[in-house]
Amino acid sequence: NDWNLVLASYNAGPRTISRAKKKSGGYTNYWNMRPFLPSETANYIPSFIATMYILEYGNEHGINIYENKKTIRNTEKITIKEKIAFEHISDFFDYSKDSIYSLNPSYIHGIVPGNNKNELSLPIKLADRFVMQEEEFYTFVKSEFDKREKPLPDLYSIDSKLVYKVKYGEFLGKIARKFGVKVSDIKRWNNLKNDNIRENQKLIIFPKRIPKT
């Protein structure tokens, strides 16, 4: 009569449950048998319960489970013809760069290679503006790239990730300049809510340059 055991049996199979029952000394309650179950099954039930709780009571904890669905319905994918950066869209269309990141998390560095194969998700109204002003936008992007002393590489590799240990007296701005990135990037990569860091704290960095030692 223990529905938790039913779910555990679904996950691990009846024989595994029977063995766990014997090892536990004959208990027929999931929580008493849990220490003797495989780790995957032991974690499966709490995860299932947590998921059901969020579905039922998420709004009471400020969790909007329908937010992502609503976001997906209100977005449209556009094909990128030339290399662009999120900041170009932000500057040209006066739209939040953080919002673009949230819709396109796979572009870690905020750069989209232009080969007519890569797509970008944008809110429908912004996507419509993009299509209408596409030629002007790419002209703007080219001028912005031309202003740089060095062109951006075609695609930053995720393999360039490094873990940096904060030294005494360092702050986010100093570290950002050291690796040629932005403070907002470091905060996003490390889920930092503010600019506070401490000595010996480890930070994930996707450097655009490696400082000389």
C-alpha positions in Angstrom: 0.0 0.0 0.0 3.1 2.3 -0.3 2.8 4.3 -3.5 6.4 5.4 -3.0 7.5 1.7 -3.3 5.4 1.4 -6.5 7.3 4.3 -8.0 10.6 2.9 -6.8 9.7 -0.5 -8.3 8.9 1.3 -11.6 12.3 2.9 -11.5 14.5 0.0 -10.4 12.4 -3.2 -10.9 10.6 -5.5 -8.5 13.7 -7.7 -7.8 15.7 -4.7 -6.6 12.9 -3.7 -4.3 12.7 -7.3 -2.9 16.5 -7.3 -2.2 16.3 -3.9 -0.5 13.4 -5.2 1.7 15.5 -8.2 2.8 18.6 -6.0 3.5 16.4 -3.6 5.6 15.2 -6.4 7.8 11.8 -6.8 6.2 10.6 -3.2 6.2 7.8 -2.5 3.7 8.0 1.3 4.0 10.0 3.2 1.3 11.8 5.5 3.7 13.1 2.6 5.8 14.2 0.8 2.7 15.7 3.8 1.0 19.3 3.4 2.4 19.4 -0.1 0.8 18.2 1.1 -2.7 20.5 2.1 -5.6 21.3 5.8 -5.4 19.4 6.5 -8.6 16.2 5.0 -7.1 16.8 6.5 -3.7 16.9 10.0 -5.3 14.1 9.3 -7.8 11.3 9.4 -5.3 12.3 12.7 -3.5 12.8 14.3 -7.0 9.3 13.1 -8.0 7.7 14.4 -4.8 9.5 17.7 -5.2 8.3 18.0 -8.8 4.7 17.3 -7.8 5.0 19.8 -5.0 6.3 22.6 -7.3 3.5 21.8 -9.8 0.9 22.2 -7.0 2.3 24.9 -4.9 5.0 26.6 -7.0 3.1 29.9 -7.2 3.2 30.2 -3.4 7.0 30.2 -3.6 7.3 32.6 -6.5 7.9 29.9 -9.0 6.0 30.4 -12.3 6.0 27.0 -13.9 4.2 28.3 -17.0 6.7 31.2 -17.6 8.9 29.2 -20.0 6.0 28.0 -22.0 4.7 31.5 -22.3 8.1 32.7 -23.4 8.4 30.0 -26.0 5.0 30.8 -27.4 5.9 34.5 -27.7 9.2 34.0 -29.5 10.2 33.4 -33.0 13.5 32.0 -34.5 15.4 34.0 -37.0 18.3 32.8 -39.2 21.5 34.8 -38.7 23.3 35.4 -42.0 26.4 37.2 -40.7 28.4 37.0 -37.5 26.8 39.2 -34.8 27.0 39.7 -31.0 24.1 40.1 -28.6 25.3 43.6 -27.8 24.7 44.6 -31.4 21.0 43.6 -31.1 20.8 45.3 -27.7 22.3 48.6 -29.0 20.6 48.7 -32.4 17.1 47.7 -31.2 17.4 49.1 -27.7 16.6 45.7 -26.1 18.0 44.1 -23.0 21.1 41.9 -23.6 20.3 39.8 -20.5 16.9 39.0 -22.0 18.6 37.8 -25.2 20.9 35.6 -23.2 17.9 34.1 -21.3 16.3 33.2 -24.6 19.5 31.9 -26.2 21.6 30.3 -23.4 23.6 28.1 -25.8 25.5 31.1 -27.1 27.8 31.3 -24.0 29.8 34.3 -25.2 26.8 36.1 -26.8 28.3 35.6 -30.3 26.4 34.0 -33.2 28.4 32.9 -36.2 26.9 33.9 -39.5 26.6 31.0 -41.8 22.9 30.8 -42.5 22.7 27.8 -40.2 22.5 29.4 -36.8 19.2 30.7 -35.4 18.4 33.1 -32.7 15.2 33.2 -30.6 13.7 36.7 -30.2 10.3 38.0 -28.9 7.9 38.2 -31.9 7.8 42.0 -32.0 11.6 42.2 -32.0 11.9 39.5 -34.6 9.5 41.4 -36.8 11.7 44.6 -36.4 14.8 42.6 -37.1 13.4 41.3 -40.4 12.2 44.8 -41.5 15.5 46.4 -40.6 17.8 43.5 -41.4 19.9 45.2 -44.0 20.5 48.3 -41.8 21.3 46.1 -38.9 24.0 44.1 -40.6 25.5 47.4 -41.9 25.6 48.6 -38.3 27.2 45.3 -37.1 29.9 45.6 -39.8 30.7 49.2 -38.7 30.9 48.0 -35.1 33.3 45.2 -35.9 35.4 47.6 -38.0 35.9 49.8 -35.0 37.6 47.0 -33.0 41.4 46.8 -33.1 41.1 43.1 -33.5 38.2 41.2 -35.0 36.3 38.7 -32.9 37.1 35.1 -33.6 34.5 33.2 -35.6 33.4 31.2 -32.6 34.7 31.0 -29.1 35.2 27.4 -27.9 33.6 26.1 -24.7 37.0 24.3 -24.2 38.5 27.7 -23.4 36.9 27.7 -20.0 39.2 28.1 -17.0 38.7 28.2 -13.3 40.3 31.3 -11.7 41.1 31.6 -8.0 40.6 35.1 -6.7 43.7 36.8 -5.3 43.8 39.2 -2.3 42.6 42.6 -3.2 41.0 41.6 -6.5 37.5 42.7 -7.5 35.3 41.7 -10.5 36.2 44.7 -12.6 39.9 44.0 -12.3 39.4 40.3 -13.1 37.2 41.2 -16.1 39.8 43.5 -17.5 42.5 40.9 -17.0 40.7 38.4 -19.2 39.0 40.8 -21.6 35.5 40.1 -20.6 32.7 42.0 -18.9 31.7 42.0 -15.2 28.2 41.0 -16.2 29.6 38.0 -18.0 31.5 36.8 -15.0 28.4 37.2 -12.8 26.3 35.3 -15.3 28.8 32.4 -15.7 29.0 32.0 -11.9 25.4 32.8 -10.9 26.5 35.8 -8.8 23.8 38.0 -7.5 26.1 40.9 -6.7 29.7 42.1 -7.1 30.9 40.6 -3.8 33.7 38.1 -4.1 36.3 36.8 -1.6 39.9 35.8 -1.6 40.5 32.2 -2.9 37.0 32.0 -4.4 37.0 30.0 -7.6 35.4 31.7 -10.7 34.6 30.2 -14.0 35.9 32.3 -16.8 35.6 32.1 -20.6 38.6 34.4 -21.4 38.9 36.4 -24.6 42.6 36.8 -23.8 45.0 35.1 -21.5 47.0 37.6 -19.4 50.8 37.4 -19.4 52.2 36.0 -16.1 
